[in-house]
Structure formats: structure tokens, C-alpha cells
Amino acid sequence: GNMKPKHLTKTGGIIDTYLYTQPLIEYLEPNEQPEYYFKSYDKGLKIVKNNNSKPEKPHHSGTEGGRYLLVTDQRILYVAGCRDGDETRKFAYEGLSSVETSSTFGNYKIIFEDVEGTTYHYATGKYNDLIPDAADYIQQRIEDVTDDLQETMQEGHSHLNTAEKKHEQDMLIEAKKEYDKSIEQYK
């Protein structure tokens, strides 16, 4: 990815304040590994619910702080720097179904969709050629999580089938014992 320590540890510079509450590193879980980092000063996270043709007003568009998208090994994390307290949105890979990118006149956008059909559009501005790499990484994580869930479900079905067979065997053994007892009475 494109992560550098300064991306995670600063809240502002000489002129600007990027975040108000805490640096990005504080939003990460202890074992979470950031992979890609994107920053926007003028665009928020555009949200379009269930293919609705009219999107919600972009989340935090025009606020005073920066708007960040972190792609980690566990999730996508959006952080908006707000004077009254930074705000976050978290997207676990288990809750996502797809990701795509777009570029218009060098302005890059990453678009991901949740399992309920809501799409999230994050514009990174000009010349951010790592967007396709980040999208590939996100797609791979979505597939990995989906494969893990399917494997877990198959294991669960296998355990259930084994338990059902064991239960059937136990029932047959009990029935045989009852039958043998009843036969003993007539001897």
C-alpha cells in the first residue's frame, strides 16, 4: 500500500487542521494493519441507498477538516475531521459485496457497495493512481471473507450432519434396547 507513519500520527500541519479529536492511528484496532491511505479536503463520502437515483448529501462535504479513507486488513475506515469531534464510518469486509473505481479527467473515485445495495463513493482528487490497487485489495478481502464464511458454513453443516447421524444411531440403539427388553419379558 501507500502507508507512511506520518499519515497515521498527525492531526494537522502549520496551516491546516486535518483531524480534531485524535490522529488516524487511534482509530485502528490494536492488531489492525493499514494498507492504503487516501485524503480529500473538499469531498465527502457520497452515499446512494439501494440504487436510488438521488444520492444523500455527501457526508461531511465542505467541513473544515480532512476526509480520510483507510483500507486495512480488517475493514474500510472513513474518518471526517469535524471541529466538534471527528466522525467515523466503518465498513467490515463481511458487509461488502463489491468494489469498483472510476476516473474522470484524472479525478479518481473508489466506489464500494454493501450487501444491502447501498453504494459509497469516495473521491480522492487528482493523480491518485493507487485507487485501482486499493480496489483490487478490497475485492480480494471481500472474496477471502466470503470464502471463509462459506467454509465455516460447510463445516457447520458437516458437524450438524454428523450430530444428526449420531443422534439417529443413538435412537436406534435405544430402540433396540427397548425391543430386547420387551422380548425378554415374553421368554
C-alpha positions as CSV (number, residue, x, y, z in Angstrom):
1,G,0.0,0.0,0.0
2,N,0.9,3.6,0.4
3,M,1.0,4.0,4.2
4,K,3.6,6.1,5.8
5,P,3.9,6.7,9.6
6,K,3.2,10.5,9.2
7,H,-0.2,9.6,7.6
8,L,-1.3,8.0,10.8
9,T,0.2,10.1,13.5
10,K,-0.5,13.7,12.6
11,T,-3.7,15.7,13.3
12,G,-2.6,18.8,11.4
13,G,0.1,21.0,9.9
14,I,1.3,24.5,10.2
15,I,-1.7,26.0,8.4
16,D,-4.4,23.3,8.4
17,T,-6.1,21.0,10.9
18,Y,-6.8,17.7,9.4
19,L,-8.4,15.9,12.3
20,Y,-9.7,17.4,15.6
21,T,-10.1,14.5,18.0
22,Q,-7.1,12.2,17.5
23,P,-4.7,11.0,14.9
24,L,-5.8,8.3,12.5
25,I,-3.7,5.6,14.3
26,E,-6.0,6.0,17.3
27,Y,-9.0,4.8,15.2
28,L,-7.3,1.5,14.4
29,E,-7.7,-1.7,16.4
30,P,-4.5,-2.9,18.1
31,N,-4.0,-5.8,15.6
32,E,-5.3,-3.9,12.6
33,Q,-2.9,-3.3,9.7
34,P,-3.5,-0.3,7.4
35,E,-2.7,-0.9,3.7
36,Y,-3.9,2.2,1.8
37,Y,-4.5,5.8,2.8
38,F,-6.5,8.4,0.9
39,K,-7.2,12.0,1.8
40,S,-9.7,14.6,0.5
41,Y,-10.1,18.2,1.6
42,D,-13.1,19.1,-0.5
43,K,-15.2,16.0,-1.0
44,G,-17.1,13.8,1.5
45,L,-18.4,10.3,1.3
46,K,-21.4,10.2,-1.1
47,I,-24.0,7.6,-0.2
48,V,-26.5,6.2,-2.6
49,K,-29.1,3.9,-1.0
50,N,-30.3,0.9,-2.9
51,N,-29.7,2.3,-6.4
52,N,-31.7,5.4,-5.6
53,S,-31.1,7.9,-8.3
54,K,-30.8,10.8,-5.8
55,P,-27.8,10.4,-3.5
56,E,-27.7,11.7,0.0
57,K,-25.8,14.9,0.5
58,P,-22.1,13.9,0.7
59,H,-21.1,13.1,4.2
60,H,-19.0,16.0,5.6
61,S,-18.6,17.7,2.3
62,G,-17.3,21.2,3.0
63,T,-16.4,20.7,6.6
64,E,-13.2,22.2,8.0
65,G,-11.1,19.1,8.4
66,G,-9.9,16.5,6.0
67,R,-11.8,13.4,5.0
68,Y,-9.8,10.1,5.0
69,L,-10.3,6.6,3.7
70,L,-8.2,3.9,5.2
71,V,-8.2,0.5,3.7
72,T,-6.9,-2.0,6.3
73,D,-6.6,-5.8,6.5
74,Q,-9.9,-5.9,8.5
75,R,-12.1,-3.1,7.1
76,I,-12.5,0.2,5.3
77,L,-12.5,3.2,7.7
78,Y,-13.8,6.6,6.8
79,V,-12.8,9.5,9.1
80,A,-14.0,13.1,8.7
81,G,-12.3,15.9,10.7
82,C,-15.0,17.9,12.4
83,R,-14.5,20.8,14.8
84,D,-17.0,19.4,17.3
85,G,-15.4,15.9,17.1
86,D,-14.2,13.7,14.3
87,E,-16.7,11.3,12.9
88,T,-16.1,7.8,11.5
89,R,-17.9,5.2,9.4
90,K,-16.7,1.6,9.5
91,F,-17.2,-1.0,6.8
92,A,-16.3,-4.6,7.6
93,Y,-15.5,-6.7,4.5
94,E,-18.2,-9.2,5.6
95,G,-20.8,-6.4,5.0
96,L,-19.5,-5.5,1.5
97,S,-20.4,-7.1,-1.8
98,S,-18.3,-5.3,-4.4
99,V,-15.9,-2.5,-5.2
100,E,-15.1,-0.5,-8.4
101,T,-13.2,2.6,-9.5
102,S,-13.8,5.4,-11.8
103,S,-11.7,8.2,-13.2
104,T,-12.8,11.4,-14.9
105,F,-10.2,13.8,-16.1
106,G,-7.7,12.4,-13.6
107,N,-10.1,12.6,-10.7
108,Y,-10.2,9.2,-9.1
109,K,-13.1,7.7,-7.2
110,I,-13.5,4.4,-5.3
111,I,-17.0,3.0,-5.0
112,F,-17.9,0.1,-2.8
113,E,-21.3,-1.5,-2.2
114,D,-22.7,-3.1,0.9
115,V,-24.8,-6.3,1.0
116,E,-27.9,-4.2,1.3
117,G,-27.3,-2.4,-2.0
118,T,-26.1,0.9,-0.7
119,T,-23.1,2.4,-2.5
120,Y,-20.4,4.6,-1.0
121,H,-18.4,6.9,-3.3
122,Y,-15.1,8.4,-2.1
123,A,-13.4,10.9,-4.5
124,T,-9.7,11.2,-3.8
125,G,-8.9,14.0,-6.2
126,K,-6.3,14.1,-8.9
127,Y,-3.5,11.8,-9.7
128,N,-4.2,9.1,-7.2
129,D,-3.2,6.1,-9.2
130,L,-3.3,3.7,-6.2
131,I,-7.1,3.6,-6.3
132,P,-7.1,0.6,-8.6
133,D,-4.6,-1.2,-6.4
134,A,-6.7,-0.5,-3.3
135,A,-9.9,-1.6,-5.1
136,D,-8.1,-4.9,-6.0
137,Y,-7.1,-5.3,-2.4
138,I,-10.6,-4.7,-1.2
139,Q,-12.1,-7.1,-3.7
140,Q,-9.6,-9.8,-2.6
141,R,-10.5,-9.2,1.1
142,I,-14.2,-9.5,0.2
143,E,-13.6,-12.8,-1.6
144,D,-11.4,-14.1,1.2
145,V,-14.1,-13.3,3.8
146,T,-16.8,-14.8,1.6
147,D,-14.7,-18.0,1.2
148,D,-14.1,-18.2,4.9
149,L,-17.8,-17.8,5.6
150,Q,-18.7,-20.5,3.1
151,E,-16.1,-22.8,4.6
152,T,-17.4,-22.1,8.1
153,M,-21.0,-22.8,6.9
154,Q,-19.9,-26.1,5.2
155,E,-18.1,-27.1,8.4
156,G,-21.2,-26.3,10.4
157,H,-23.4,-28.4,8.0
158,S,-20.9,-31.2,8.3
159,H,-21.0,-31.1,12.1
160,L,-24.8,-30.9,12.0
161,N,-24.9,-33.9,9.7
162,T,-22.5,-35.8,12.0
163,A,-24.6,-34.9,15.0
164,E,-27.8,-35.9,13.3
165,K,-26.3,-39.3,12.3
166,K,-25.0,-39.8,15.9
167,H,-28.5,-38.9,17.2
168,E,-30.1,-41.4,14.7
169,Q,-27.6,-44.1,15.8
170,D,-28.3,-43.4,19.5
171,M,-32.1,-43.6,18.8
172,L,-31.6,-46.9,17.0
173,I,-29.5,-48.3,19.9
174,E,-32.2,-47.1,22.4
175,A,-34.9,-48.7,20.3
176,K,-33.0,-52.0,20.1
177,K,-32.5,-52.0,23.9
178,E,-36.3,-51.4,24.4
179,Y,-37.1,-54.1,21.9
180,D,-34.7,-56.5,23.6
181,K,-36.3,-55.7,27.0
182,S,-39.7,-56.4,25.7
183,I,-38.6,-59.7,24.1
184,E,-37.1,-60.7,27.5
185,Q,-40.5,-60.3,29.2
186,Y,-42.0,-62.9,26.9
187,K,-39.4,-65.6,27.5
